[in-house]
């Protein structure tokens, strides 16, 4: 099982991604990573967090990993740590973040 986030209507910013889980799954993301890269956490510096919140998810991944996403990659596998509405840390499956199709 996994969460699938489809970007057919356009890519989400980090803030929209966080809001998506809050609104659709009643989950507060406390940490978000892709591979070994920590993309977001509630304990990271406010400056770093604010810098990333309005960026598209693919741009956050590129900046943090310092690597371009290869053209053949059509989805990112993201790991999230979440709290439920009661503030309890819960286990959740990974997230398949489908990248928007690029026009060739």
Secondary structure, 3 states (H helix, E strand, C coil): CCEEECCCCCCCEHHHHHHHHHHHHCCEEEEEEECCEEEEECCCCHHHHHHHHCCEHHHHHHHHHCCCCCCCCCEEEEEEEEECCCCCEECCCCEEEECCCCCC
